[in-house]
Amino acid sequence: MNNPIENEDLRVFVTVVRKTSFAAAAEALGMSPAYVSKRIGVLEGALGVRLFGRTTRRIVITDEGEQVYARAQAILDNLDELVDEVSERRRGPSGRVRICSSFGFGRKLVAPAVAKLVAAYPGLQIRFEVFDRLVDPVAEGFDLDVRVGDEIAPHLIARRLMDNRRILCAAPAYLARHGTPKTLQELAGHQCLPIKERDHPFGVWRLRGKTGEETVKVSGALSTNHGEIALRWALDGAGIVLRSRWDAQPYLDSGALATVLPEYTQEANVWAVYPQRLAGSARLRVCVEFLERELGTVDVLRVQGRLS
């Protein structure tokens, strides 16, 4: 092994492993697939081993590649931690941070907060992505997942950013036509608007009432994987929806929606979720603390007080 190993080649390699694709890694890194392939070739030449076995459909990491991957992650994490510490002391946090969240919450609340974060710390470079599914930050290479929902895998670190609950609501016009359900079981006979949320099964609503948690299977003529669409349908009188209080409250205030079975709610707090390996990252700590302050200004406590 005569050629020096470049840290950026290790970053490219780690990204390819996480994405299991040269093309996906290139997109994540803002490079061309040809350049990614070239850097992997350079790294393989420097190490004297094959890192990937290639089939017609996908790439497969070799045994030697697995060993290099574990060491490369440790090297890059130590380097990032060193840069974090030095840069924070001299001129504040700097560098790239990959953040993800869900569609509706990400667009409405996280995206504006992230813009303010960069304005406050211009040395940061944020890549923000939204998904309709649960993301594993470790496997997918994200530094931070701003997540709505309390189901968090034990291999991740979580810090609560904001209290939140989901509530049942519908347009007064729908309730006038179909009646207001008096029990949770009556929801099964109503037009409900199931959403494929990231953190619970589709069409199954788990709600907590005075006697504990209960589950009801719901259905209807309309369903979606996008909460804003379901909320729009509910506003149009199409059925009953289960939405977060931060999202539904303006429509409750205006009378466009009414609460249904207000004694039942679903815990859906907002968390900063990140890999164990980033526990000591000064750059990530700044991001999490800023988002905690920013999201803490959302008037959810007032909403909870009025609807509890």
N, C-alpha and C positions, 0 to 999 in steps of 0.2 A: 504494500500500500504506500505508494510514493507521493500521490497527490493529496493536498490538504482537503479536509472536508469542510464545506461551507455550511454555516448555520441555516441559511435560506434553503439549501438543498434538503436539510433535515425537515424543515417546515413543509416543503413541498411533499416529501415522502410521507410525513405524518398525515397530511391532508388527504393524500391519495388513499391511505389505509382507511381513514375514517369514512371517506366517501365511496370507497370500493370502485372507483372509476376515475380514469384520467380526465375525462371530459368534465365530470362534476367537480373534481378538484380544481381544474382550470377555471371554471366559472366562479368558484368560491374565492380563488386567489386573484382573479382578474388577469389571468394569463391565457395564452393560447394552449390548446392540448398538445401541440407539437413542442412547445417550450417546456411544458411539464414533463413530457416523455424524455426530452433531452436532459433535463436536470436529474431525473431518475437514473438515466444511463450514466451520467457523470458520477453520481453517488455510488452506483453499483461498481463502476470502474475503480473508484477510490477505495472501496471496501473489499473488492475482489470477490464478491458473492452476488448471486441472483436474489433480488428482493421479492420479485413477483413471478408467478407462473401464469401465463396468459392462455385462456381458452377462447373459443369463438364467441362466447357470450359475456364473459366477465374476467376480471383479474383475481387471482388468488395469491395471498401472501405466503411466502415460503417459510420454513422453520427458521432459517437465518434472518428473514425479514421480521419475524415476530420478535426475535432477540434484539434486532436493531431498533424496532419500534419502541420497545420498553425503555431502552437506553436513550433514544432520541427524545422521547417525551420528558424524561428526567432532565436531560441537558437543556432543552428549550425552556422548561419550567424554571430551572435555576437561573438561566440567562434573563428571562422575563422578570423574575423577582429582583435580580440585581439592578436591571434597568429601571424598574419601578421605584426602588428605594433611592437610587441616585437622582433620578429625574424629579421625584416628588420633593426632595430636599432642595434642589436647585431651582426648579421652575414649575413645579406642579406636575400632576400625572400626565403621561403622554403614551402614545402607541395605539394599536388597534384593539378594539373590543367588539366581539360578535354577540349581539343580543337578539333574542327571539321572544315572541309572545303569540297570543291567539288573535284571530281576525279582528273582532269587534273591539275588545279591550285594547289591543295593540294599536289600532288606528285611532281610537277616540282619546285614550289617556296616555299610553306609553310613548307613542310617537311625539306628541308635543313635549313631554318630559325629557325625552332623549335630545330633542333639539335644544332645549334649555341647558341640558348637561354639557353639550359641546360648546355652547356660547359661554358657559361658565369656565370650562376647561378646554381652551382651544387646541391644546396639544393632543387631545384624544381624537381618534378616528373611529367612528361607530358604524358598523354594518348592522342594520336592523331588518329582521325578516319576520313575517307572520305566517302562521300555519293553522290548519283546521284539525290538527292531530296532536297527540302528546309527543313532546320532543325529549329525547335523552341527550342532555348537553355533552356527556362524556363521549357517547358513540358518534354524535354528529358534529362535534368540534365547536360547540357554542360555549362562550364564556359565562353567559348568564341567560336564564329563561325567566321572564316575568310571567308567572303562572297564576291563573285563577283556578282555585280548587285545592283541596287539602290532601289529596292522595299523592305522596311524594316517596319515591324509592329510597331505601336506606343508604344506598351508596352515594347519595347527593346531600349537599348541605342546603338548608332552607332557612331563610330569615323573613319573618312576616313584614310585609310592607303596608298592608291596609286591611281592615276588617270589612267583610262583605258577606251577604247572604243572597240567595236566589229566592224569589217569591212567585206565586201564581197570580196571574192577572189576565183580564180580558176586557174587550170593549163593552161599554154599557149596552150597545145595540145587540151584541151576541147574547148577553145575559138576558135581555128582554125577550129574545126569540126562543132561547133554549132553557132558560131558567138558571139559577145559581146553584151549583152543587153544595150540598150541606155536609157531605162526608167525603173522605178521600176516595173511597171505593166508587163513588158516583162519577169520578173522572173517567172511568173506563167507558161510560156511556156517552161521553161528550166528544165533540170535535176538538182534539188537542193538537198542538203544533210541536211535535218532537224535533229536537235539534241534536245533531251528532256532535256532542261536546267532546273535548279532549279527555275528560277525566271521569266519565261514567257511561254505562251501556246505553245504546240507542233505544229510545222508547220505554225506558224504565226510569221512573222518577223515585228517588229515595229522599224522603222528606222527614224532618223531625218535628214532632208535635209535643203535646203536653205529656204523653205517655211513652215517649221515646221515638225511635226511628221506625218508619213504616215504608213499604214499597208498593207502588202501583204501576201496572203495565198500561200504557196509554197508546192511543193511535188516533188517526184522523186522515182526512183526504189529502192533507198537505204535510210535508216534512222536508227538512233541509239540513245542510251542514253549516249554515251561516245564521248566526243569531240575529243579525240586523234584518234579514229577510223574514224570519219568523216573527219578529217584533212588528214589522210592517204589516204582515198578514193579520196579526192580532189587532192592530189599530184599525184595520179595514173590517173587523168583525168576523174573521174566519174561524176563530177558536180561542182556546186557552193556552197561554204560553208560560213557561218557567224561565224567568230572566233575572239577572242580577239587579239589585236595588239601584246601583249607580246608573244603570241603563234605563230602567223603567220609571224612576222617580219623576222626571219632568212631565211625563204623560199622566202619571197619577195626580200630580199637582194641577194639571190643566183639566182633568176630568176625562181625557181621552181614553184612559184605562181605569179600571177599578180592580181592587184586590179581590182574590178568590181564596177562600179558606185561609185567612190571614194568620191563623194559629199554626200553620205549617210553613216551614222554611227549609232551605237547604244550605248548609255551610259551604261557602265558596270564597274563602279568604284569598288575598293576593300575596304571593310569595316571590322572593328573589331566590332562585334555585341555581346552584352552580356546582361544579365538580370539586371533590375533596382536594385535588391537587392545587386548586386556586385559593385555598383557605388563607394563605399568607400573602396574597397579591394586594399590594397597596393600590394599584390601579383599579382593581375590581372593588376594593373596599370603598373607594371614593364614589364609584358609580352606584353601588348599592345604597350608600348613605344618602346620596343626592336624590335617588328615586324614592327613598323612604320619606324624605322631607317633602318632596314634590307631590307624591301621591297622597301624603298625609293631609294635604290641603283640600282634598276632595271631601265634600260635606256629607260623608257617609254616616257619621255618628248622629247627625241630625235626622237623617233618613231612618236609621235604625230605631231611634227613639220614638219617632212618630208611628212606626209600623209594628213595633214589638207588641 
